[in-house]
């Protein structure tokens, strides 16, 4: 069952862009881990110093492996040195994954009705 993580990290605004550039080796290492579907960090264009994180993992086991990987600890240390103001994150276990658009190209908000 896929697992998603959404996080918001606030850094001191003056150094946030450099912190994200310096984090690229850790991000690349996470993307290369077994079971990583997506792993993206992006600066918020409307809130200086804010970083949005999106992760998708194939399973809880893959996420557990990520937490044991040295790049995870290195990223946490890096953020601590980069003017960390606050961080909040949540994980979501996905019991059903479907495309957003149906066969006719119409976006669908509901689940379980593809092809109807």
Secondary structure, DSSP 8 states (H G I E B T S, - for coil): --EEEEEEEEE-GGGHHHHHHHTHHHHHHHHTSTTEEEEEEEE-SSSTTEEEEEEEESSHHHHHHHHHSHHHHHHHHHHHHTTEEEEEEEEEE-S----SB-TTS-B--SSS-TT-
